[in-house]
């Protein structure tokens, strides 16, 4: 078997790359929306419980799986699953680790281009809501709908030059230019610049938000301190519900755990791939903890402290709590910046920061599929990048064309970006805990680590994590599956979106079959029966 010789250049590089993959639009848009809608400070209690009991243990498991497989020369989910499961059937389940990042990339890169486009509009003054505050909401909504083509299918591809399409092509090209340069020279170097720059932009916007004071003297209760209290004080600001009443609602706990799940990129197949390029002496326990902590810093300390107080100050409790993710990011915040002194500058910084957060995430979505194409077909990186570029371009064109009401984007995100992620995470947890062995995995993770895994790790990853994941899947099947299936039968675009997913799955399954025959010929079974040969040893032989 041809072993990839790519490695991360430094521990800081891999931490920033993994943190960059996790830090995305969910940190700055989804988290504030979830926190505001679920009681503000009351939401933070189950949020941190889910982080400690669910998110970080699964992250450690994925880091361990990746490093173990990397020592055997494997980097893609089908190969990693086949190695740990010791049965060819696991390879086909590993297809989920390719499907998720590929499909998510097809629409995520489009949202990414919106962020860059909005930053450009703020820089050039093209986004102008007028002089009448009463019409800010109407104008902001109309600008967004026109920018993304939400009024009609095919509007963005009607032969005319649309600004959003230009930015989509630019962003698509930049992603593949970086990924073309490789792991260390491309992704790592880019993240070493982009992640600190993202933090700088966030700090500048945060300082401005925290110095807003009381913008409207006629409503003194709408001030920054009360906005911070809404986020951190368990007692709801409107007094409608006690903090323990909010915690008694199971949906709050489910939403908190779901946000942790989404935020840390658990179940994407990305961490497994990134960790497979670690050197034999690299510490997965400390690196995984550091990457998770970096992600939480961006989410809670930057994303939450910027968005929630700003929305609270200008919109109040109800306005902050009833805003959806897209509405919050692309309709509501432009209104906030219109009210804010220096809003044009800070609007540019905000959306440029969102673009950096999005592109560091989208880069990570491409690497697992490239590693798979190299392993399964035995082709070089440049050919793999070209093949993946063609596949994702066709998928992204589908989302761009069916832009009315953002239906195609929403269906793909609901099924692949939400449900299939939970399915893959469940498969990974069962594979790691019950097939490979949780105690065996813990021992391997601690071999070169500076700190030890907590004693509760085995219990959490073996019992708590799978029980929770299966409960989430069961709840979704009971509450939402009938409605989702009905939509597929009544909505042509929704049906075509699922057909696109099935076509990609079929293509990937064929490649796994081809790759499986290739791996069998190269005596995978014989390799598993002997002492594993590390990548470092192979390079020195």
Secondary structure as GFF3:
##gff-version 3
##sequence-region A 1 541
A	DSSP	alpha_helix	11	22	.	.	.	ID=ss1
A	DSSP	alpha_helix	25	25	.	.	.	ID=ss2
A	DSSP	pi_helix	26	30	.	.	.	ID=ss3
A	DSSP	alpha_helix	31	37	.	.	.	ID=ss4
A	DSSP	alpha_helix	41	50	.	.	.	ID=ss5
A	DSSP	pi_helix	51	55	.	.	.	ID=ss6
A	DSSP	alpha_helix	56	71	.	.	.	ID=ss7
A	DSSP	alpha_helix	77	85	.	.	.	ID=ss8
A	DSSP	alpha_helix	89	93	.	.	.	ID=ss9
A	DSSP	alpha_helix	96	124	.	.	.	ID=ss10
A	DSSP	three_ten_helix	133	135	.	.	.	ID=ss11
A	DSSP	alpha_helix	136	148	.	.	.	ID=ss12
A	DSSP	three_ten_helix	155	157	.	.	.	ID=ss13
A	DSSP	alpha_helix	163	180	.	.	.	ID=ss14
A	DSSP	pi_helix	183	188	.	.	.	ID=ss15
A	DSSP	alpha_helix	189	210	.	.	.	ID=ss16
A	DSSP	three_ten_helix	217	219	.	.	.	ID=ss17
A	DSSP	alpha_helix	224	232	.	.	.	ID=ss18
A	DSSP	alpha_helix	243	247	.	.	.	ID=ss19
A	DSSP	alpha_helix	250	263	.	.	.	ID=ss20
A	DSSP	alpha_helix	270	275	.	.	.	ID=ss21
A	DSSP	alpha_helix	284	296	.	.	.	ID=ss22
A	DSSP	pi_helix	297	304	.	.	.	ID=ss23
A	DSSP	alpha_helix	305	321	.	.	.	ID=ss24
A	DSSP	alpha_helix	325	326	.	.	.	ID=ss25
A	DSSP	pi_helix	327	332	.	.	.	ID=ss26
A	DSSP	alpha_helix	333	339	.	.	.	ID=ss27
A	DSSP	alpha_helix	343	377	.	.	.	ID=ss28
A	DSSP	alpha_helix	381	401	.	.	.	ID=ss29
A	DSSP	three_ten_helix	404	406	.	.	.	ID=ss30
A	DSSP	alpha_helix	407	414	.	.	.	ID=ss31
A	DSSP	pi_helix	415	420	.	.	.	ID=ss32
A	DSSP	alpha_helix	421	430	.	.	.	ID=ss33
A	DSSP	pi_helix	431	437	.	.	.	ID=ss34
A	DSSP	alpha_helix	438	445	.	.	.	ID=ss35
A	DSSP	alpha_helix	457	459	.	.	.	ID=ss36
A	DSSP	pi_helix	460	464	.	.	.	ID=ss37
A	DSSP	alpha_helix	465	479	.	.	.	ID=ss38
A	DSSP	alpha_helix	481	490	.	.	.	ID=ss39
A	DSSP	alpha_helix	492	521	.	.	.	ID=ss40
A	DSSP	alpha_helix	524	529	.	.	.	ID=ss41
A	DSSP	alpha_helix	535	540	.	.	.	ID=ss42
###
